[in-house]
Structures are given as C-alpha cells and as structure tokens.
Amino acid sequence: MLKIHKNYSLKNNTTFGVDIVSSWFTEPETVEELEYGIRHAQERALEYLIIGEGSNLLFTGPYEGMIIHPLLSGIDLLDESETELMVKVGAGVNWDAFVEHCVRHNWYGTENLSLIPGSVGATPVQNIGAYGVEAKDLIEYVEVFNTQKLNVEILSNTACKFAYRDSIFKHIYGEHYIVINVVFNLKKKKNFVLDYGNVKEEFMKFTEQNLANLRQTIISIRENKLPDPEETGNAGSFFKNPVVPMDIFDAIQEKYGSVPNYPAGKGKVKIPAAWLIEKSGWKGKREGDTGCWPKQPLVIVNYGKATGREIFEFSEKIRNSVQSNFDILLEREVTVLH
Ligand code: EPU
C-alpha cells in the first residue's frame, strides 16, 4: 500500500537543502503505485508535482499539493549486438550510480556525464549535458505514464524534442507524462568525446586511456569547480548560457576585448553566463547564507540557512545586473516554484 505523508519537509528532497513543507508527499515504487498516487491526487483535485532528486528545483514557499517522487528501480539489458546495447533504467535510479554501473561493465557513452546529481528520470526532462555530451545523444526512447489516459506509452528520441537543457517534458507533455523508464543506446567500443575544455589534457595525464580513467578525469574536473550539494546546497548551473544575436555580441566584444563564445547557428553565438556574471562583479559574492560560487559563478549556493526566497531574490539581483550591463536577460535553468 502506497504511503502518503502529510505536511512533509522537503529539506532532504532538493539539493538546495531549503526547508519547505509539502502538504502531501509520496514515493511510488511501481507503476501501479504511481497510478494509485495520481488517482488519489486527481480524485481530490490536488495539484501534484513529480520530482526526481530535486537537483534542479527551488521552492520559495510551501507546496500546497502532492509531491510525487517516483522510485522505480532497475537496470536491465534489453538487447545487445556486437557493437551496441540497449539498457532500460528505472526513473528512480540515481544517475551517477548508473554511470558507474556502465563504466564497470565497459559500456561506453555516459562517462562524460559522471557525477551529475539527480535521477535517471530527470535526464530526458532536462536533457542533461556536460563536457560535450548530452542525454539526447544516448537516449533511444522514454517510457512514460500518461496521467490522462492512465496507461504506459513510449516516446521516441525524436518525439522528445530535445534541445539545449530542454525537451517536450518541460512544456505541454510535462503536464501529463511522467517518465518511468529510460532506454539508453550504449556502445561496446571506445568512442571518447574529449574536445571540451581541458578534458583531453587531464585525461592524458593517466598512463592508460580507458573508460574508468575518463570517468575519473570528469569527476576531478567537476569536483574542482562545482560545490558538492552534500556539503553546500546548490542546483548546478542556475542559468542557461544565453544565445545572442551577432550585433549584441559585437557590442560586448568592442567594450571588453575578447569574449568567450561558441557558434550557435546562423548569425548567433552562445556566451558563457559564467563570464557575464563574473564581469558583473558577482563571482564569490555572499549575502547572508546565499552566495555566488567562487570557482563557478553560474552556481548559486546555500551556505547553510538560506531560505528559498532569499536564494531566488539573490538570483534576481544577478539577473538584473547582467541585464543592465549587457542587455541580456538570462534564462533560468533551475525551475523555481513559488
Ligand atoms: N567562465 C568564466 N568565469 C568562471 C568560470 C567560467 O568566465 O569563473 C567562463 C569561461 O570562459 C569558461 C566558460 O565560462 O570557458 C565555460 O565554463 P564551464 O566549462 O565551467 O562551463 P559552463 O558553460 O559555465 C556548462 C554547463 C554545466 C556543465 C559545463 C561543462 C550550462 C548552463 N552549464 O557550464 O552544466 O557542467 O558546461 O560541460 O550549460 C548544470 O547544468 O547544472 C551544469 C553544471
């Protein structure tokens, strides 16, 4: 029988570690339990929200509905050929535990996404990405629970409409599709992606260039720059890297000399939000228990007792200041719930 908790503190359910109460909270372990939870909410006209490990969420006040945290488990090999494999993974599996599993079995593909916090169920929603690889490069299809028809459906990679930190789950379908399993297409042969930043340079320091050492390289790079949510509350990058038209970029370049950038389609470039935030003077700044991480200013942190509202207000100050300095309105990567 599915347990539904009343007035449940979400302090340990988001990586920002803010103490927010949800009126109702439940953790279904099977599709049947998930259906029961959804029906329970629908019959009582309760608003509901699906969360993974809360690594991309900021609550600024109590949640007056039901939070559903699916705990569906399992890593199952569905099919394999000489060169590739299809692996089905439950939405509730911890992402990095899955990456570790892949590396241990010599399955290639996920290694650059080592140590990204969160659950497997969140990977297609957010199209997680790091060091030149995105979830969309690995996902074959996604199994979802349709909350309107109360049945299980399959969405192909194309149907998920993946884009930079975006997918159909963040838009219309998100309202009635809940990810229950993700099927990944992985490789049996070496296919390393080493072009991002200093990945290659660090990897070459190992005597052997194998899968385990690439995972270790990525882990070290991340640990060097990004705060560990177990120690310092955070949700990774708070904003997306903005894509701007050439004229805006030229104006910035004229003022600042060289500006880091990546091509982003015709007449457009992507500028690292970290650079814009640093140039706006926020890198390492702290107000009370909220701060802008000294080694990666794209990350906003909770040093201990910050409230969700304080973190949100701090992030808005950064956004306003980048807008007035550069005429660029940063888009949030983190989902804020008021
Ligand atoms: N930069 C600065 N100052 C800094 C740090 C960085 O100016 O203090 C500039 C530099 O020009 C640097 C550039 O920002 O070259 C890029 O920095 P970094 O490689 O750290 O990557 P990012 O663009 O800031 C993105 C993702 C990260 C992901 C890394 C590595 C987004 C919003 N963020 O950050 O993802 O780990 O690339 O691939 O795309 C996350 O989504 O939560 C996340 C951490």
Boltz pocket constraint, residues with backbone or C-beta under 6 A from the ligand:
constraints:
  - pocket:
      binder: B
      contacts: [[A, 129], [A, 130], [A, 131], [A, 132], [A, 196], [A, 197], [A, 225], [A, 235], [A, 236], [A, 237], [A, 238], [A, 239], [A, 240], [A, 241], [A, 260], [A, 272], [A, 273], [A, 274], [A, 275], [A, 276], [A, 278], [A, 283], [A, 294], [A, 295], [A, 296], [A, 297], [A, 298], [A, 333]]
      max_distance: 6.0
